């Protein structure tokens, strides 16, 4: 019973002190805001600007320009849509290779229209349909397994290399 009495007494004390605590916080918050306003009005003596040499000003200006250029490059990279040939798994694919992939998808009836050489949304959707029909992992991107199933393994590419055909069994899923 004494534990309950102690808890009840603590609650009563808190309820009695609560208005005083709240008023003190309001007063402290107002004083803090006032001190921040006055601090903005004049810099402390330790932060007053000092005379800089022309070389120091030039270096500071160059650094600012580099930082601005970096920030704007990052911002434009975030804003711009994905580049024409950028793919998630492998990076860039040459236009000729994309054209080969598109031709193979067109021959199998998964893509309509002429090959453009750009791995666009149409090609991604066609590749997804092909991968689903073949029962392989559906990514929408030209994985090694998907290219093999399309008949576009490395020996079949037309990138200028004249390699002899290599007969391999298909990779296991």
N, C-alpha and C positions, 0 to 999 in steps of 0.2 A: 504494500500500500504506500509505503514511503517513496518508492520510485515514481509512482503515478503523481504523487503530490509534488515532487521535485520537477517533473516535466510540466505540470500545470503551472507551477510558479514561474518557470522559465518562459513559458508562452505568454503569461501575463506581463512579465517584464519586457519581453520583446514588443508586445503590442503597445505598451506605454512609451517605449523608446522609439518606436518606428517613426512618428511624426518628426521628432528631433533629428533623426538620422536623415530622413528625406530632405528636410530643410537645409541641413548642412551640405548635402550633396548638391542641391540646387545652388547654394551660395558658392561652393567650391567650383562648380561648373561655370558659373558666371564669371568668377575671378579668373579662371583659367582662360576663358574666351577673351576677356579683357587683356590679359597679359600677352596672349597670342597676337591680338590686334596691334598692341603697342610694339611688339617685337618686329612685326612686319613693317611698321612705320620707319624705324631706323635700325640699321644693322649694328650689332655689337661692335665695339672698338676692335676686337680681334678679327672681325671679318671685313673690315674696310678694305676696299681695293687698294692694291699697291701699284706703283709704277712698274710696268713691264717693258722689257726691251722689245724692239721690233721683231726680232727672231722668235721670241716667246709668243707674241701675238700671232705671228704667221703660223707657227706650229699648232697653236690652239685652233685657229681658223681652219687649217687643213684637217685636223682631227674631227672638228664638227662636220665639215663637208663629207668626210669619209663615213661618219656615223649616219648622216642623213641619207647618203647614197645606199648604204647597207639596209637601212630601215625601209627605204622606198622599194628596193629590190625585193626584200622579203614580203612586203605588203603586196606588190604587184604579182609576185608568184602565188600568193594566197588567193588573190582576187581572180586571176586569169584562169580560164578553164584548162583542163589538162591539155598538154601539147599534143600535136597530131599523132606521134608515134610512141608516146610514153605508155608503157604497160607496167602493171604492178609487179609481176614476177621478175621479168628480165630486163627492164629498162627500155632501150631503143631497139627497134627492129627496122632494118632497111626497107625502103619502099618496095624493092623487087621481091623481097621475101614476103611482105604483106600481100602483094599482088598474087604470089604463088598460093598462099593460104586462101585468099579469096576465090581464086580460080578453082581450087580443089573443093571448096564449099559450094560453089556454083554448080560444078559438075555433079555433085551428090544431091543437089536440090535443096540445100539449106540456106542459100543466099541468092537473092535475085538482083539483076542489074549487072552492069559492067564492073570489073575490078577497078578500084580507085587507087590502091596503094596506100590508103590511109586506114589504120585500124580504128574505125569509128564505132558508134553504138550499134549500127546495123551488123557489123562484123562480129561484135561481142555477142549479140543475140543469136546470130547464126551459129557461132562456135558453141554456145550453150546448148542449142538444140542438137547439134551434132554430138557433143559429149554425152548428152542425156540418151540419145538414140544408141550410142555405142556402149553405154553402161560404164563410162569412166567418170572420174571426178569432174563435176560441173563447176568450172571457174569462169568460162567465157574467154579465157586467154589461151594462147597456143602453148600448152604444156608439151613436154617431150612425148608423152603418151598419145596425146591428141594428134600431134604432127605425124607420129609413126602411123597411126590409124588412117590418117589422110594420105599416107604414102609420101610424106615429105620429110623422111629421115635425112640426116646430113648428106648422104651420098646422092640424094635426089635433088638437092638444091641447085639452082642455076646461078650461084654467086660467082661464077667464073672458074671455080676449081673443078678440075676434071678428075674426080676420084672414081675408082672402079666400084660398081655396086657391091655392097656388102649384104649378104643374106643373113639375117638375124631373126630369131624368134621374137614375137612381140613381148614387151615387158609385162611382167605379171602385175595385176592390180592390187 
